[in-house]
Amino acid sequence: MKVMNIDTDCTDNGAGIRTTIYVSGCTHYCTGCQNPSSWNASNGQDYDIEKLIEIIEENSLADVTISGGDSLTCQYEDTLKLVKAIKQRTNKNIWVYTGYRFEEVLEEKKGILSYIDVIIDGRFDLSKKDLNLLFRGSANQRIIDVQRSIKEDNIIIWKDGHYF
């Protein structure tokens, strides 16, 4: 798996302290993207799933966020293996950032959703950029409680520990 960076003490990509893995590769090419170097799926270092799990387990107090790039574009299969391994071995809370809308993930990549707790969906939209938003860059992006949304067959928005 190609990884641009790993932050083991992150507090701005999800609730609480998180190990954030920034994967390479994105096909959305959002204008104003904060990390355009991550678009190239060849950038970064190679990590096998086992090494990433070791890093996650070493940081025992932190939950996990997968950002990028977009882990649901170029590296979907590896991301699926990673989140499955995380849940099986650590049962940590997992957040995933993606430019896809939740509805698209439900249609095209539903298999990964059983391992994700929260998804931040939607492409970054420079015209809706808002630096005051919690855990996202533009107002069109949503923070979704994946498991409740699937169970209730309705999108449940997560906001600062509360659901709306």
Order of alpha helices (4+ residues) and beta strands (2+ residues): beta-beta-beta-alpha-beta-alpha-beta-alpha-beta-beta-alpha-beta-beta
